């Protein structure tokens, strides 16, 4: 709490991140993206952001509880994220910070998984100014694409790589690269191949392993061209079919 009438100084970068989150989320009409209703400054100079109230838990909490998730459940979660990201990318936005902590499982009466993407504070908006300087890495190391780690230009393919990191962790119980120092993780994303997913997730369908590893290609051109293409590959695994569009949206 601050004393009445007392003004506070807020880091301009923090304000920019909050403004970016509000702007980015407002452009996206998806039930799987957390809605932002308002953004501004209080009389004392403190920034605020008004979002929809969500009850549930972060996907990272679910992973800690379950250790690993089965392919069928991961596929369903991934399709929901792909559906949201397709609209995010069509709006000219790249999230740039996809990770289990930013994927929220909403409590629903039937108990089925329903995902909301959170935190667009690092999002890159087409035509907007960058939060980082050239050559500066920005993001969360365990889920950053090679180009992100190198401080290079990013696009929708960066989110495909990050989603691949998330899928790898959900299925195996660990991110593709683990090291004591953040800098070593960044170098690994750029120079090393992740351990084959099948070694960490026995019984995983070969097609499922292949699509996750394709997301993790170092060269963006070797990844899926879009999250729509990734979603098609997920649906094709073992001939399984998923339809998240028949769900009741609340």
TORMIDO-844508 format. One record per residue (C-alpha): x, y, z. Coordinates in steps of 0.2 Angstrom, whole numbers. Last residue first. Layout:
N
<atom c1="X" c2="Y" c3="Z"/>
...
END
This chain:
250
<atom c1="-90" c2="-102" c3="-104"/>
<atom c1="-87" c2="-110" c3="-121"/>
<atom c1="-96" c2="-127" c3="-123"/>
<atom c1="-85" c2="-138" c3="-133"/>
<atom c1="-88" c2="-143" c3="-150"/>
<atom c1="-73" c2="-134" c3="-157"/>
<atom c1="-60" c2="-144" c3="-147"/>
<atom c1="-62" c2="-158" c3="-160"/>
<atom c1="-49" c2="-172" c3="-158"/>
<atom c1="-46" c2="-186" c3="-170"/>
<atom c1="-34" c2="-200" c3="-168"/>
<atom c1="-27" c2="-209" c3="-184"/>
<atom c1="-12" c2="-214" c3="-174"/>
<atom c1="-5" c2="-196" c3="-175"/>
<atom c1="-15" c2="-187" c3="-188"/>
<atom c1="-23" c2="-175" c3="-176"/>
<atom c1="-6" c2="-169" c3="-170"/>
<atom c1="0" c2="-167" c3="-188"/>
<atom c1="-15" c2="-156" c3="-192"/>
<atom c1="-12" c2="-145" c3="-177"/>
<atom c1="6" c2="-143" c3="-182"/>
<atom c1="0" c2="-137" c3="-199"/>
<atom c1="-11" c2="-124" c3="-191"/>
<atom c1="3" c2="-119" c3="-179"/>
<atom c1="12" c2="-113" c3="-195"/>
<atom c1="26" c2="-118" c3="-207"/>
<atom c1="31" c2="-133" c3="-196"/>
<atom c1="49" c2="-132" c3="-192"/>
<atom c1="63" c2="-135" c3="-205"/>
<atom c1="63" c2="-116" c3="-211"/>
<atom c1="65" c2="-111" c3="-193"/>
<atom c1="82" c2="-119" c3="-193"/>
<atom c1="86" c2="-126" c3="-176"/>
<atom c1="73" c2="-139" c3="-177"/>
<atom c1="63" c2="-141" c3="-161"/>
<atom c1="45" c2="-141" c3="-169"/>
<atom c1="51" c2="-155" c3="-179"/>
<atom c1="56" c2="-165" c3="-163"/>
<atom c1="39" c2="-163" c3="-157"/>
<atom c1="31" c2="-169" c3="-173"/>
<atom c1="43" c2="-184" c3="-174"/>
<atom c1="39" c2="-189" c3="-156"/>
<atom c1="21" c2="-189" c3="-159"/>
<atom c1="23" c2="-199" c3="-176"/>
<atom c1="33" c2="-212" c3="-166"/>
<atom c1="19" c2="-215" c3="-154"/>
<atom c1="25" c2="-213" c3="-136"/>
<atom c1="27" c2="-230" c3="-127"/>
<atom c1="42" c2="-224" c3="-117"/>
<atom c1="44" c2="-206" c3="-114"/>
<atom c1="62" c2="-201" c3="-109"/>
<atom c1="70" c2="-212" c3="-123"/>
<atom c1="57" c2="-208" c3="-135"/>
<atom c1="60" c2="-189" c3="-134"/>
<atom c1="77" c2="-191" c3="-141"/>
<atom c1="89" c2="-181" c3="-131"/>
<atom c1="89" c2="-163" c3="-137"/>
<atom c1="102" c2="-158" c3="-151"/>
<atom c1="115" c2="-145" c3="-146"/>
<atom c1="121" c2="-129" c3="-154"/>
<atom c1="108" c2="-115" c3="-153"/>
<atom c1="97" c2="-122" c3="-139"/>
<atom c1="112" c2="-128" c3="-130"/>
<atom c1="120" c2="-111" c3="-130"/>
<atom c1="105" c2="-103" c3="-122"/>
<atom c1="104" c2="-117" c3="-109"/>
<atom c1="123" c2="-114" c3="-105"/>
<atom c1="119" c2="-96" c3="-102"/>
<atom c1="105" c2="-100" c3="-90"/>
<atom c1="118" c2="-109" c3="-79"/>
<atom c1="114" c2="-125" c3="-70"/>
<atom c1="109" c2="-134" c3="-86"/>
<atom c1="94" c2="-143" c3="-93"/>
<atom c1="89" c2="-143" c3="-111"/>
<atom c1="74" c2="-151" c3="-119"/>
<atom c1="63" c2="-147" c3="-104"/>
<atom c1="59" c2="-161" c3="-91"/>
<atom c1="44" c2="-172" c3="-87"/>
<atom c1="45" c2="-182" c3="-103"/>
<atom c1="28" c2="-179" c3="-111"/>
<atom c1="24" c2="-162" c3="-104"/>
<atom c1="42" c2="-157" c3="-106"/>
<atom c1="43" c2="-161" c3="-124"/>
<atom c1="26" c2="-153" c3="-127"/>
<atom c1="32" c2="-137" c3="-119"/>
<atom c1="48" c2="-136" c3="-129"/>
<atom c1="38" c2="-139" c3="-145"/>
<atom c1="27" c2="-125" c3="-140"/>
<atom c1="43" c2="-114" c3="-138"/>
<atom c1="48" c2="-119" c3="-156"/>
<atom c1="31" c2="-115" c3="-163"/>
<atom c1="31" c2="-99" c3="-154"/>
<atom c1="48" c2="-94" c3="-162"/>
<atom c1="41" c2="-99" c3="-179"/>
<atom c1="28" c2="-85" c3="-177"/>
<atom c1="42" c2="-72" c3="-180"/>
<atom c1="58" c2="-68" c3="-171"/>
<atom c1="73" c2="-57" c3="-176"/>
<atom c1="90" c2="-61" c3="-169"/>
<atom c1="95" c2="-60" c3="-150"/>
<atom c1="105" c2="-77" c3="-152"/>
<atom c1="94" c2="-85" c3="-139"/>
<atom c1="78" c2="-79" c3="-149"/>
<atom c1="86" c2="-86" c3="-165"/>
<atom c1="89" c2="-103" c3="-156"/>
<atom c1="71" c2="-103" c3="-149"/>
<atom c1="68" c2="-100" c3="-131"/>
<atom c1="58" c2="-112" c3="-120"/>
<atom c1="71" c2="-116" c3="-106"/>
<atom c1="79" c2="-98" c3="-107"/>
<atom c1="63" c2="-88" c3="-103"/>
<atom c1="62" c2="-73" c3="-115"/>
<atom c1="73" c2="-60" c3="-122"/>
<atom c1="91" c2="-61" c3="-129"/>
<atom c1="99" c2="-45" c3="-134"/>
<atom c1="108" c2="-44" c3="-151"/>
<atom c1="98" c2="-29" c3="-157"/>
<atom c1="90" c2="-20" c3="-142"/>
<atom c1="75" c2="-27" c3="-134"/>
<atom c1="57" c2="-21" c3="-131"/>
<atom c1="54" c2="-19" c3="-149"/>
<atom c1="44" c2="-5" c3="-157"/>
<atom c1="28" c2="-10" c3="-165"/>
<atom c1="24" c2="-13" c3="-183"/>
<atom c1="19" c2="-31" c3="-180"/>
<atom c1="17" c2="-34" c3="-162"/>
<atom c1="30" c2="-44" c3="-152"/>
<atom c1="24" c2="-51" c3="-136"/>
<atom c1="35" c2="-50" c3="-121"/>
<atom c1="21" c2="-44" c3="-109"/>
<atom c1="8" c2="-56" c3="-118"/>
<atom c1="6" c2="-65" c3="-101"/>
<atom c1="-7" c2="-79" c3="-101"/>
<atom c1="-14" c2="-92" c3="-113"/>
<atom c1="-30" c2="-100" c3="-107"/>
<atom c1="-32" c2="-119" c3="-108"/>
<atom c1="-47" c2="-130" c3="-104"/>
<atom c1="-44" c2="-148" c3="-98"/>
<atom c1="-60" c2="-157" c3="-94"/>
<atom c1="-67" c2="-157" c3="-76"/>
<atom c1="-85" c2="-157" c3="-81"/>
<atom c1="-89" c2="-142" c3="-71"/>
<atom c1="-73" c2="-132" c3="-77"/>
<atom c1="-58" c2="-126" c3="-68"/>
<atom c1="-47" c2="-117" c3="-80"/>
<atom c1="-29" c2="-124" c3="-84"/>
<atom c1="-18" c2="-109" c3="-87"/>
<atom c1="-3" c2="-109" c3="-99"/>
<atom c1="9" c2="-95" c3="-95"/>
<atom c1="18" c2="-106" c3="-82"/>
<atom c1="19" c2="-120" c3="-94"/>
<atom c1="29" c2="-110" c3="-106"/>
<atom c1="26" c2="-98" c3="-121"/>
<atom c1="36" c2="-82" c3="-119"/>
<atom c1="38" c2="-75" c3="-137"/>
<atom c1="19" c2="-72" c3="-140"/>
<atom c1="21" c2="-66" c3="-158"/>
<atom c1="7" c2="-55" c3="-164"/>
<atom c1="1" c2="-50" c3="-181"/>
<atom c1="-17" c2="-53" c3="-178"/>
<atom c1="-16" c2="-69" c3="-189"/>
<atom c1="-2" c2="-75" c3="-177"/>
<atom c1="-13" c2="-73" c3="-161"/>
<atom c1="-27" c2="-82" c3="-170"/>
<atom c1="-17" c2="-97" c3="-175"/>
<atom c1="-9" c2="-96" c3="-157"/>
<atom c1="-26" c2="-99" c3="-149"/>
<atom c1="-31" c2="-114" c3="-160"/>
<atom c1="-13" c2="-121" c3="-158"/>
<atom c1="-15" c2="-119" c3="-139"/>
<atom c1="-31" c2="-129" c3="-139"/>
<atom c1="-23" c2="-142" c3="-150"/>
<atom c1="-9" c2="-144" c3="-138"/>
<atom c1="-20" c2="-147" c3="-124"/>
<atom c1="-29" c2="-161" c3="-133"/>
<atom c1="-12" c2="-168" c3="-139"/>
<atom c1="-5" c2="-168" c3="-121"/>
<atom c1="-20" c2="-177" c3="-115"/>
<atom c1="-19" c2="-191" c3="-128"/>
<atom c1="0" c2="-192" c3="-126"/>
<atom c1="0" c2="-195" c3="-107"/>
<atom c1="6" c2="-182" c3="-95"/>
<atom c1="22" c2="-183" c3="-85"/>
<atom c1="27" c2="-179" c3="-67"/>
<atom c1="8" c2="-178" c3="-62"/>
<atom c1="9" c2="-166" c3="-48"/>
<atom c1="23" c2="-155" c3="-55"/>
<atom c1="16" c2="-156" c3="-72"/>
<atom c1="-1" c2="-149" c3="-65"/>
<atom c1="8" c2="-135" c3="-57"/>
<atom c1="17" c2="-131" c3="-73"/>
<atom c1="0" c2="-130" c3="-82"/>
<atom c1="-5" c2="-116" c3="-71"/>
<atom c1="-20" c2="-119" c3="-60"/>
<atom c1="-38" c2="-115" c3="-59"/>
<atom c1="-49" c2="-100" c3="-57"/>
<atom c1="-48" c2="-86" c3="-69"/>
<atom c1="-55" c2="-69" c3="-67"/>
<atom c1="-54" c2="-59" c3="-83"/>
<atom c1="-40" c2="-46" c3="-83"/>
<atom c1="-39" c2="-28" c3="-77"/>
<atom c1="-21" c2="-20" c3="-78"/>
<atom c1="-15" c2="-7" c3="-66"/>
<atom c1="0" c2="5" c3="-65"/>
<atom c1="4" c2="14" c3="-49"/>
<atom c1="6" c2="33" c3="-52"/>
<atom c1="-3" c2="38" c3="-36"/>
<atom c1="-19" c2="43" c3="-45"/>
<atom c1="-19" c2="25" c3="-53"/>
<atom c1="-12" c2="22" c3="-70"/>
<atom c1="-19" c2="13" c3="-85"/>
<atom c1="-25" c2="-4" c3="-92"/>
<atom c1="-42" c2="-11" c3="-96"/>
<atom c1="-52" c2="-27" c3="-101"/>
<atom c1="-38" c2="-40" c3="-104"/>
<atom c1="-45" c2="-57" c3="-109"/>
<atom c1="-35" c2="-73" c3="-106"/>
<atom c1="-33" c2="-82" c3="-123"/>
<atom c1="-41" c2="-99" c3="-126"/>
<atom c1="-58" c2="-92" c3="-129"/>
<atom c1="-50" c2="-83" c3="-144"/>
<atom c1="-53" c2="-65" c3="-151"/>
<atom c1="-36" c2="-58" c3="-151"/>
<atom c1="-33" c2="-39" c3="-153"/>
<atom c1="-36" c2="-35" c3="-135"/>
<atom c1="-23" c2="-47" c3="-129"/>
<atom c1="-9" c2="-38" c3="-139"/>
<atom c1="-14" c2="-21" c3="-133"/>
<atom c1="-16" c2="-26" c3="-115"/>
<atom c1="0" c2="-36" c3="-115"/>
<atom c1="10" c2="-22" c3="-124"/>
<atom c1="4" c2="-9" c3="-111"/>
<atom c1="9" c2="-20" c3="-97"/>
<atom c1="26" c2="-23" c3="-105"/>
<atom c1="28" c2="-4" c3="-109"/>
<atom c1="24" c2="0" c3="-91"/>
<atom c1="37" c2="-12" c3="-85"/>
<atom c1="50" c2="-5" c3="-97"/>
<atom c1="46" c2="13" c3="-91"/>
<atom c1="51" c2="7" c3="-73"/>
<atom c1="38" c2="14" c3="-61"/>
<atom c1="40" c2="30" c3="-51"/>
<atom c1="28" c2="32" c3="-36"/>
<atom c1="17" c2="46" c3="-32"/>
<atom c1="10" c2="49" c3="-14"/>
<atom c1="-7" c2="56" c3="-13"/>
<atom c1="-13" c2="43" c3="-1"/>
<atom c1="1" c2="33" c3="7"/>
<atom c1="5" c2="18" c3="-3"/>
<atom c1="0" c2="0" c3="0"/>
END
